[in-house]
Amino acid sequence: MKYPKLADKNDLRRKLMDKDIASLKVAYTQRPKAISERQWRIKMAKALGVSPATVQYHTDLEYQGKMKAKNAKAHSKTNDPEDYARHREQEIKRRVERWSRNPALREWHYRTSAKNEKRTNRKTVLGKEL
């Protein structure tokens, strides 16, 4: 899946492109054994412009599973409906703010949503052919 990067260099939570993730996994298998994993993650994070936790997420499957479970539980509708509603409002605000910084991200979001829609086959999005 291809998606545009955020233009904001200060946002360390930004996602990596697919090619960045693939190169990160290759580099992880070829990392020197003399350097600790923590030091390697910090070095790679600086090189890619992301947080060390993002590097760990993409290289450690056990950590990735824990984080997915944690995130799924954190804002679940069944666990705490008020927290779920508050989280959705904040998520929508963040999305709109990101879209204002990078209009291509908004178009990518709508195109991806239209392609994944199961109810009907969409032909156009925002006046453009799919």
Secondary structure per residue as TSV (DSSP state, phi and psi in degrees):
chain	resnum	aa	ss	phi	psi
A	1	M	-	360.0	126.2
A	2	K	-	-101.1	136.7
A	3	Y	-	-146.5	150.2
A	4	P	-	-73.7	143.9
A	5	K	-	-75.7	155.7
A	6	L	-	-75.4	146.4
A	7	A	S	-81.1	-15.8
A	8	D	-	-77.2	109.9
A	9	K	T	-75.0	-17.7
A	10	N	T	-80.3	-15.3
A	11	D	-	-84.7	101.1
A	12	L	T	-79.2	-5.6
A	13	R	T	-91.3	3.5
A	14	R	-	-60.7	152.5
A	15	K	-	-80.7	157.2
A	16	L	-	-93.8	152.0
A	17	M	-	-74.6	161.3
A	18	D	H	-58.3	-40.4
A	19	K	H	-66.5	-33.8
A	20	D	H	-66.0	-41.2
A	21	I	H	-65.6	-43.2
A	22	A	H	-63.0	-44.0
A	23	S	H	-67.8	-31.6
A	24	L	H	-66.2	-42.0
A	25	K	H	-66.2	-38.5
A	26	V	H	-65.8	-44.5
A	27	A	H	-63.4	-33.7
A	28	Y	H	-65.2	-40.9
A	29	T	H	-70.8	-25.9
A	30	Q	T	-101.6	8.9
A	31	R	-	-65.3	147.8
A	32	P	-	-68.8	139.0
A	33	K	T	-74.6	-16.8
A	34	A	T	-70.6	-23.6
A	35	I	S	-98.9	140.2
A	36	S	-	-71.0	159.1
A	37	E	H	-62.4	-39.0
A	38	R	H	-61.8	-47.1
A	39	Q	H	-63.0	-39.7
A	40	W	H	-63.5	-42.9
A	41	R	H	-62.7	-42.1
A	42	I	H	-63.2	-43.5
A	43	K	H	-62.6	-46.5
A	44	M	H	-67.2	-36.8
A	45	A	H	-62.1	-42.9
A	46	K	H	-64.4	-40.5
A	47	A	H	-65.5	-37.3
A	48	L	H	-92.2	-11.8
A	49	G	T	75.8	33.6
A	50	V	S	-128.8	178.8
A	51	S	-	-81.5	155.4
A	52	P	H	-60.3	-30.1
A	53	A	H	-64.9	-33.7
A	54	T	H	-66.2	-40.5
A	55	V	H	-64.2	-43.6
A	56	Q	H	-63.9	-39.7
A	57	Y	H	-57.8	-40.9
A	58	H	H	-86.4	-10.9
A	59	T	H	-112.1	-19.7
A	60	D	-	-114.5	106.3
A	61	L	H	-65.3	-34.9
A	62	E	H	-64.4	-45.9
A	63	Y	H	-62.8	-40.0
A	64	Q	H	-61.9	-43.3
A	65	G	H	-62.6	-42.0
A	66	K	H	-62.8	-43.1
A	67	M	H	-67.9	-38.1
A	68	K	H	-64.2	-42.5
A	69	A	H	-65.4	-41.6
A	70	K	H	-63.1	-46.0
A	71	N	H	-67.3	-35.2
A	72	A	H	-67.6	-37.5
A	73	K	H	-77.1	-33.1
A	74	A	H	-59.4	-43.9
A	75	H	T	-124.4	42.8
A	76	S	-	-79.1	147.7
A	77	K	T	-67.4	-37.3
A	78	T	T	-75.4	-32.4
A	79	N	T	-70.8	-48.6
A	80	D	-	-153.8	95.7
A	81	P	H	-58.8	-36.3
A	82	E	H	-66.7	-43.5
A	83	D	H	-63.1	-39.3
A	84	Y	H	-61.3	-46.2
A	85	A	H	-64.8	-42.8
A	86	R	H	-63.8	-42.2
A	87	H	H	-64.0	-41.7
A	88	R	H	-62.7	-41.8
A	89	E	H	-61.6	-45.5
A	90	Q	H	-64.7	-38.5
A	91	E	H	-63.7	-41.6
A	92	I	H	-65.1	-41.5
A	93	K	H	-62.3	-44.2
A	94	R	H	-63.5	-40.2
A	95	R	H	-63.7	-45.5
A	96	V	H	-62.5	-39.6
A	97	E	H	-66.0	-40.9
A	98	R	H	-65.1	-39.6
A	99	W	H	-64.1	-33.8
A	100	S	H	-69.4	-31.1
A	101	R	H	-78.1	-31.5
A	102	N	-	-140.7	91.7
A	103	P	H	-60.3	-26.6
A	104	A	H	-65.3	-28.5
A	105	L	H	-66.4	-38.8
A	106	R	H	-63.8	-46.9
A	107	E	H	-62.9	-41.7
A	108	W	H	-59.8	-42.6
A	109	H	H	-60.4	-48.4
A	110	Y	H	-65.4	-39.9
A	111	R	H	-65.3	-43.1
A	112	T	H	-64.9	-42.6
A	113	S	H	-62.0	-41.5
A	114	A	H	-66.1	-39.7
A	115	K	H	-67.1	-33.1
A	116	N	H	-85.0	-5.7
A	117	E	-	-69.1	133.3
A	118	K	S	-100.2	-20.6
A	119	R	S	-70.0	-36.4
A	120	T	S	-153.0	158.8
A	121	N	-	-87.4	113.9
A	122	R	-	-81.4	142.5
A	123	K	-	-108.0	-31.3
A	124	T	E	-135.2	153.8
A	125	V	E	-138.0	127.0
A	126	L	T	52.6	36.9
A	127	G	T	77.7	7.7
A	128	K	E	-115.9	148.0
A	129	E	E	-65.7	146.4
A	130	L	-	-78.6	360.0
